[in-house]
């Protein structure tokens, strides 16, 4: 049992974590609900989407951000 706990602890410690707070692109959904063709506004997460889309916005919005994934990770499973 102790060996299993050590292996699990080692695996957790070996994981690289990337903070997801910071600037994200944001845009209202297209009329059909799909993702928009362009993202012209930026919002800092965490914050309310109203800071980018205004208080009158009432609908679905999409967020987008590129994540830094190195060459080593491109051939591995990446969980978000």
Secondary structure, DSSP 8 states (H G I E B T S, - for coil): -HHHHHHHHHHHHH-------EEEEEEE--TTSS--S---EEEEESS-THHHH-TT--S-EEEE------TTGGGS----
